[in-house]
């Protein structure tokens, strides 16, 4: 894979001013997300679901501290306490992968699509609705070396980390072991304090928070593609 020139670290997308923005109101606070134009299939699908009210009332059903928070399972809306969620039983389609590494990568605050594993899904197509927001750790040089070796095995040696990208993971944090394998399609503009609170929630053995954390509503604040 050819290495594209890295973009300014303040943003992974070409120009956030041209990106649609979605607001997610939760019972832990508000998160605003910009959707990348570099991943148009995921952008348009997410906007469609938000406008339909798909995410209203859903839970953050999988939360792992120092890693990520995940939502989007429609079965979570009326789930009984303790029920395991996230198997995607209701999902009726998948989204083709739009992996844009190294231009877009899993640094802290990015938004990415969940998916089935490689054995069932070798094309790494995304879930129609489930997504996660990255928290992750700040990594050392040695940790990045280990991640790079693991990624090389998982991607057939087509992924490597430029020096500038390694420095972002060391300074900002993230989940580099997911790079090249999952589609990152947005980033948090406001509300990382909310993501931080959610990622520390006490959970059961399936990583579901013991106290439900709801999306009250999701709203499209800006959709330049319809203007």
PEKA-V126016 format. One record per helix or strand of 2 or more residues. SS is the DSSP state (2 for helix, 1 for strand). FROM is the first residue (numbers start at 1). TO is the last residue. Records with the same first field share a line. If there is no record, write none. Layout:
# PEKA-V126016
SS: FROM-TO + FROM-TO
This chain:
# PEKA-V126016
2: 16-18 + 37-51 + 74-76 + 141-155 + 163-171 + 176-178 + 192-199 + 224-226
1: 20-26 + 29-35 + 59-64 + 68-71 + 94-95 + 110-113 + 126-127 + 131-134 + 184-190 + 214-222
